[in-house]
Amino acid sequence: MRFDMVLVYALLRVLALLPLRVLQGIGAAVGWVLWKTGAGAAATTRVNVSVTRPQLDADAQDALTGEALRATGRSLTELVRVWGGGARRALKLVREVRGEEHFQAALASGRGLIIAAPHLGCWELLNYWLCSRTSMAILYRPPRMAALEGLLRKVRGDLAPEQVRAEGAGVRTLFKRLAAGGTVGILPDQKPRQGEGRFAPFFGRRALTMVLLPRLAARTGATVLFAFAERLPHGGGYRIHLLPAPDGLADADPDRACAALNRGVEQCVERAFAQYQWGYKRFSPPAEGDRNPYWQKDASARETNAG
């Protein structure tokens, strides 16, 4: 790590001494400010809520937007405890595991296991929980700020997962690990680069969706489970969920497979809707013929910057 990242890591270690409830309270306050000012991620969250919950009236959508932004704030500040305190201390925050029988059965089958972990709840704690139970490889996309990569590899590597870059050599590593009956973890809702995905329905609207995960499942015959760590109220810890993948995820037709992949993400999100990363422009770029739902927000931002 660079020296400045070493200092950041040291600060994380100190701040991790604060109670989880305090850290999440700070995050919730940040989210509340974002909600009231309508800045940055708040505008994107508002658009995403309107797209995915069109049946709600304006007041209900606004309230759900506020709840989602407070959850977003908590997801950021709780990382101080999860990363700064180390994996073993963080794992003590897991209060319950639902669906562990699916996980154990998949490991016992020896066919390989793909964990599809959406941006929902505390996915960094989920990483620790999975690595505490089996050796695995984790696919990641390098951060835009190159200096952060060393820090991220440090905090995510506490239980020694194989951290694999989302590039050609990394993808080949995943295929090899699955072919040998191993376990890999992938964020299934991360937007692929243009030309590397398919548009598939997500909460009733087409969204650019990765083909890599369905392709891995189809070519290796590995079991796919969806998983997330739900944040419990009042700093009460986390509940791990493991769910079987919907039918069709390994279909030879990429459109059907990607639609099944998104259904799996939806099934997770519906269990903790506000804890999803709604500040992410999931519906951009729009599919051909679809209106860009973020256009008005982006146009307003350009006008403000021009002024």
Beta strands, then each sheet from edge to edge (+ up, - down):
strand 1: 94-98
strand 2: 113-116
strand 3: 136-140
strand 4: 162-165
strand 5: 183-186
strand 6: 197-202
strand 7: 205-210
strand 8: 223-231
strand 9: 238-244
sheet 1: 1+ 9+ 8- 2- 5- 3- 4-
sheet 2: 6+ 7-
end
